[in-house]
Amino acid sequence: MSTILTIISMMVIGAIIGGFTNFIAIKMLFHPYHEIRLFGYKLPFTPGLIPKRRNELSEKVGEMVTKHLLTPEVFKEKLVNPSTKHVLEDTIKIQFNTLKVQKYTIQDFVDRIDYPLEEKINETLEATIQQKVDKYYETHKNDELQNLIPEEIFEQLSRQVDRVTPEILNKIDQYLSSEKGEQDIYLMVEEFFEQKGKMVGMIQMFMTTEDIVYKVKNELRNVIKQEKIETMINLQVQMQYEKWMSKPLKDVLTIERKDKTKLLIAEELTESININKYLNTPLDELVPKLFSYMEGEGTERFIEYMVRKVGDNISLILERMKLAELIKNQIDKFELSYLEKLVIEISNKELKLITLLGFVLGGIIGLFQGIIAIFV
C-alpha cells in the first residue's frame, strides 16, 4: 500500500511541478514588463523575454510581413484581380454621379478647407501678367514699333493711316460749313480789321464783314478740296506715322508709363477671365466632356491605366512607404499588456495545451521516478 502511495505521490508532485513550470515559463514571456533591481543588481530573467527583445521582435515581424506576406507580387496580384477592378470602377462612377447630381463646384471643396483660392489665383494671375509685361519690355525696349506689331495688324494700321487724310479734310469741311466755323471766321475777320487799322478797314466800305466771311469760308473750302492740299496733308501724315513706327519701344512707352500700363493690363485681364465664374460653375458644366467620358468607357480605361502603372511601380511604392518600418513602429506603439492579451487571445488554446502537457509529462516522470525509487 505504501508503495502505491509513494508512486501516486511522486506522480502528483511531478505533474504539479511540470504544469506549474510550463505555466511560469509562459508567463515569463511577458512578465515582468520591466527589469527588477535588488540591492543595485538586476535580477535575472527581468524583464520578460518579449519585453526584453521587443525591438528585435517588432523588426523581425516587419521583415517577415514584407518579405513573405505583403510582397509586391501579392499586391500586384490583388490589383489585377477582376473583382478589384469592378469595385474601383463602381466607386469612381458613383463619385462622378454624386458630383453631377449634387451640382458640386470647385468652390464647394475650397470652402471645406477654408482657403481663399479665388484671391490667391487672382493675385497669381496679376503678378504673372505683370512679370510677362516687364520681361517683354526689357527684351524689346530697343526694338522699333513696326517690328513688334504683328504683320496683319501692321497692315491694318497702314490701311487706316491712308484714311486719315480724307477724314481730316472732311472734318475741316464740316467745321467750315457749320455755324460754329462761320462764327469763328467772323471773329477772326473782326480781329484782323481791328489790328490792321483804318487802311484795311476801308475795305469794309465796299464789302460787309458777312460778305468777307462768306468769301473766306468758300475759299477755304475750295482750297481743302484741291489735290495738292490732300497730297501735302497725306505726306505729313505718312511721315509722322513712319516716324512713330521707327521709334524704339522705350521712346514711346517710358518706364513710368509701362508700370501704369502693366497694372491696367493685369487688372483688366484678370477681371475678364473671371475666376469666380469658373469656381462656382458646377463641375459637370465646367468639364462636361470629362463627365461624359468617365460615365462611358473612360472609367474602365482610367482604372486599367492606374492599375498598370501602380503594378509596374509597386516595388518602388512599397519601398518608399517603408512598410517594414511602419509595421515595426506600430508594434512598438502597442502597450505590453495589449500585446500579451493579443498573443493569449490568438494562442490561448495552444498555451493551455502546453500547460496541460507539462502536467502530463511531469506526472509520467513522477511515475518513473516512483518506480525507480522502489526498486533502487
ABEGO torsion letter per residue (X at the ends): XAAAAAAAAAAAAAAAAAAAAAAAAAAAAAOBABBBBBGGBBBBGOBBAAAAAAAAAAAAAAAAAAAAABBAAAAAAAAABAAAAAAAAAAAAAAAAAAAAAGBBAAAAAAAAGBBAAAAAAAAAAAAAAAAAAAAAAAAAABBAAAABBAAAAAAAAAAAAAAAAAAAAAAAAAAABAAAAAAAAAAAAAAAAAAEAAAAAAAAABBAAAAAAAAAAAAAAAAABAAAAAAAAAAAAAAAAAAAABBAAAABBAAAAAAAAAAAAAAAAAAAGAAAAAABBAAAABAAAAAAAABAAAAAAAAAAAAAAAAAAAAAAAAAGAAAAAAAAAAABBAAAAAAAAAAAAAAAAAAAAAAAAAAAAAAAAAAAAAAAAX
